[in-house]
Amino acid sequence: MPLAMNREVFITCPVTGSGGTQDKSPHVPRSPKEIAASAIEAAKAGAAIVHCHVRDPETGKPSRRVDLYREVTERIRESDTDVVINLTAGMGGDLILGPADAPLPFNAERSDMGSAADRVEHVAECLPEICTLDCGTMNFAEADYVMTNTPGMLRAMGQMMTDLGVRVEIEAFDTGHLWFAKQLAAEGVIKSPILVQLCMGVPWGAPDDLHTFMAMVANVPGDWHFSAFSLGRNEMPYVAAAVLAGGNVRVGLEDNLYLDKGVLATNAQLVERAVTIIEAMGARVMTPAAVRKKLQLSKRAPR
């Protein structure tokens, strides 16, 4: 396949994520105030889009509390920082089974399974410009944890997002997720222009070798827009790989904690490094206004 390098690149910064990184770096933000401040710093460094999860302010554990999402989005909007807000809707599908010799009943105390309406409630309240839809079920890192997103759940959530006028960002962890995303598009559940995030190297989805990456790219329709990322030390190499393959990039503390070996990063520093790579390749970093025009986004205040 011939490569068509992207010359107009937007950067997404995933500010904090939902992994157990809160005690691994002092730069991982916990409270809404910290998450918003880190998002604003990333925007000033060159991120056109900030992708936000929320955490319990005391423990740092991932949360689905609507009031925390509202505070984050309000703080970003009130700062008058020009940035596209992208909220996760990936929470609420955590199914933790019992051990191999006794999988049922599943671990109700540790599982977090919500209805479609529950999982989209914060999106309806905060009305971000973009929200994510993890487009499939997969084994996710831990031995008995399944990230659960059934076809019925995805159709229901996707339709709710579309009805709200929020742009859906498909998060694809393997080629089958792209296959189902095409089905959602064919059914009219998600609307053009369609945005995809290729999530590489997440156990146990698509590995981040370049052969697998190009297979993922080859499965993205030509009229869709895609970004890509990898985890840890491969985060910055994937900035170059994504641009070279015709896509956009994602860098931030959800995916990687380090700027260099042994040097803990901030979100702004990771974005700055990505800007350097993109510009050194002869491409231009897009502004939030340019991204809104390209993706036909609606910038709105919450209801």
N, C-alpha and C positions, 0 to 999 in steps of 0.2 A: 504494500500500500504506500503510495507517495505521501510524504509528510507535507502539511501546509501549516507552517508556523503562524501562530496568532500574533498579530502586531498591535492589537488593542486589548489589553489584559486587565481584568478586574481581580482584586484581591479580597477574599473573604477571611476574616479573623474569627475563629471559634474561641471565645474568650475564656471559658472555664470548663465546659464539658460536664460529664456526670461520672467520670471515673474516680477511683480512689487516690487521686493525686493531691488532695488538699493538704496533706502533711508532708509532702515530698518537696515542696518548694514554697517559700514565703510569698512568691509572686502570684500564686493561684488565688484569684479573688473568691471570697465567700459571700459576703453580705451584698445586698442590692447596691449599696453605695460603692463598694469596691468593684463590683462587676461593671457597673455603669462607668466608673472612672477609668477602668482598664479599657473598656470599649471605646471611650472617647479618645484616650491616648493612642489606641490602635488606628482610629480614624485619622487623627492628625498625622500619623506616621505614613498613611497612604492606603489604608484599608477602605474600600468603598462600601463593604458589607460587614456587619458584625453579627455573628451567630451566637445567640445567648441561651444558655441553660441557667437555672438558679439552684442555689444550695441553701441548706439550713445555715443561718448566720452563725449559730453557735458551734455546731459539729462539723460543718463543711460537707455533710452528706447531701447527695442529690435530692431535689425536692420538686413537687408539682404544684406548690402553693401559688394560687392565682395572685394573691396580694404581693408576693415577691416579684413575680413577672411584671405586675403593674408598676411597682416602684422602679424597677430597672428601666422599663421603657419610658416612664415619665421623667426620670433623671436624665436620660439621654436626650429626649426631646426638649426638655427645659434648658439644656446646656447650649442650645442653638448650634450644635455640632452637626454638620451636614454628613449624614451617614445613613445607609439603608439598614433597617432593623430586620433581622431574620431570627425568629424564635423556633426552638426545637419543638416538635410534637412527638418525639421518639419515646418519651417516658410513658409508663403505664402499660407496657407490654412485657414485663419481666416475669417469667414463669420459672420457678425454681423447684425442680422435682426432688424426690427422695433419692437415696443411693440406688445403685444398679440392681441390688437384690430386693428393693422395695420402693419403686418409684412413686407409687401412690399410697396414701394421699399426698398431693404436692405440698410443699412447704408454704402454707398460707401466710405465716408470719413474715417471711422474707420475700415472698412474691409481691408484685405490684401490678395487678391486672385491672385496668379501668375500661369503661365503656368508651365508644367512639366520642360521645358528647363530653365525657370527662377529660379525655385526652386532648380535646380541641378547645376546652373551656377558656383557657388563658389566651388562645388565639382570638376567640370571639370578643374577649374583654379588651385586649390590648391593640388589636388590629395592626399587626406588623405588616410590612410590605411583602415579606416572604416568610413562609414557615416550611419545615421539613416534613417529609413523609418517607419513613424507612420502608422501602418497597419489597419487604419479604421477611420470612422467618429464618433464623439461623442459630446454630450453636455459637455461643458468644463467650469465648475465653474460658470461663470457669467450667468445671466438670459437669455440673447438673443444671446450668442456667441456659434457658432458651429465650432468645429475643423473639417474641411472638407477634407476628403481624399477618393474620389470615387474609385471604382474598376478600372476604366479606367485610372485615374490619377496615381494610385499606380502601375499599370502594366507599364505605360510609364516611370515613375521615376525609378522603379526598374530595368527596362531593360537598361536605361541610365547608372545607377550605375554599373551594371554588365559589360556593354560594356567598361566602363572606367577602369575596373579591380580593383574597390574599393569594399571591403567586405561590404555587407549590414548587418546592425544590425536592426532587426525587433523590433520596440517598440510596445508592446502589452499592451493595457489598459483594455482589457476584453477578454473573451474566444473566442468571434467571430473574434477578430483580429488574434488570432492564427489559427483559421479555415481558414481564407483567406490567411494567410502566407503559410499554407500547400498547398493551391491551387497555389500560385505563385511558390512554389518549384516544384510542379507537372508539371507546364507549362514550367519550365526551366527559368523563369524570374530571380529567385535568385538561386545561386549555392551553393553547399556544400563546406566546412563546414558552416552550417547555425547557426547564432548567434542571440539570442533573449534576449531582456530586458523586464522583467516582471515589469510593472509599477503599483504599488499597492497604493491604498488610494488616487488616484487623482480624485477629484470630476469632473464628475460623471461616473467614470469607475469602475473597480473592487475594492471593499472595501478591506482593508488590514487585515481582520480577517484571522486566519490561515486556516479555512475551505476553504475560497475562494482562498487563496494562493495555497493550495495543489490541488485544482481543476485546477488552472492555470498550475501548475507544471505537473499534470497528462496529460494535453493537449499538452505538449511539446514532440515531438518525441524523442525517446531514443538516436538517433545519432546526435541530435542538441545540441548546447551549450547554456546555459542560465545563465543570471544574474538576480538579483531582488533587488528592493529597495522599501522603503516606505518613507513617508514624515514626517517632523517634529520630534516629540519626539519618533516616532517608527523607525527612521532611523537605530539606532544602534541595537535594537532588531532584525531587519530584516537582519543585517549582520549575526547573529547567525542562524536565520531561513533559510536563503538562503544556507549557507554552510551545514547545517544539511540536507536540502532537496536535496543536490547534485549539487548546483549551485555556482555561483560567486557573487560578491557583488559590490554595487555602493554606494558611499558616497561623498557628496560635497554640496556646497552652493546653487546649483540649487534646492536641495530637502529639505534642513534644514539649519537654520542659527546658531543653538546653539550647544555648546559642552556639557554644563550642564544647568540646569535651571538658566536663567538670565545671562549666560556667552556666549557671542558671539564668534563664532569659525572662524578660518581660514580654508581654504581647507586642508592645510597640517595637521592641528590638527585633523580634522575629519578622514583623512586617517590614521594618527598615531593611533587613537583610534580603527579604524577597524583592523589594523594590530595586535594590542594587543588582540582583541577578537578572531581573526582567529588563531593566534598562541597559545592562551590559550586553544583552542579547539583541539589542536594537529594537525592542518593543516599547510601547508607551503604557503607563499605568492609567487606567480610566478613573474618572471622578465619579462620585455618587450620582450626580446629575446625568452623566453620560450612561451610567448603568440603568437608571430609571427609564431613560428613553429607549435603550436597547431591549430591556425586558418588559417594557410597558407596565411599570409599577405605579401603584397609587399610594402616595404619601398622605397618611391621614392621622388625625388625633383619635384617641380612643373614644368609644361611645360613652 
